[in-house]
Amino acid sequence: MKVKSSGVEYTEKLQAYVEKKIRQLDKLIPESAKDAMYEIELGKATKHHKTGKIFRAEINLSYGSTLHRAVAEDTKIEYAVDAIKEELKAEITKSRTKKKEVARKSARGVKKLAQGA
């Protein structure tokens, strides 16, 4: 896990929070992907604003030839980390579901061919 911080102090408390949240995604990654790499960037979206959604979190998860990406902006850096975790979780789940559907669809086609022959 690589973490880059710009404009935000990356304290031990924030490090523990990020690791706790992101490590929850490990169970969604396929077992064959032992080389999974998280690249996280935390920072401020703008330097001149003081309120609003000024904190930005970005994550790239790569394993094998697969790349998942999530970006979020929020009022607190912790909220932005929560948002990227949920967004990445949804993207991984969608990808896994899509792969299963493709396999099922091709199996249905084979079954129809076998029944028709």
C-alpha positions, -999 to +999 in steps of 0.1 A: +000+000+000+015+033-011+001+065+003+008+100-010-003+130+010-003+166-003-017+195+016-028+172+045-007+161+074-005+123+073-005+115+110-004+080+126-041+084+135-049+090+098-026+062+087-044+037+110-078+049+098-069+046+061-054+011+066-084-001+086-108+011+060-089-001+029-079-035+043-116-043+046-115-045+007-090-074+008-117-100+012-133-089-022-101-093-042-097-127-059-074-152-041-053-155-073-044-118-070-016-120-045+001-090-062-027-065-054-014-030-050-032+000-035-021+035-044-038+061-023-035+099-026-049+122+001-050+160-001-068+192-004-087+199-037-080+236-034-057+258-014-078+289-011-111+274+002-117+270+039-151+252+040-170+228+019-158+197+001-121+206+001-106+173+010-099+148-018-091+111-016-081+089-046-073+052-048-061+029-075-062-008-070-043-029-095-038-067-097-030-087-127-043-067-157-072-053-137-073-017-125-100-002-102-102+035-094-122+057-071-121+094-064-141+114-038-142+149-023-157+157+011-157+180+040-134+159+061-105+136+049-120+107+068-154+111+050-135+111+017-117+079+026-151+063+035-165+074+002-136+059-019-139+027+001-176+023-007-171+034-044-142+009-048-162-019-031-191-013-055-168-013-085-151-046-075-184-062-068-198-051-102-167-064-120-170-098-103-207-100-111-201-091-147-174-119-151-199-144-136-226-133-159-204-137-190-195-173-179-232-181-173-243-166-206-217-187-225-228-218-206-264-212-216-253-209-252-235-242-250-265-259-233-288-246-261-265-259-287-263-293-270-301-295-267-306-285-303-282-309-317 
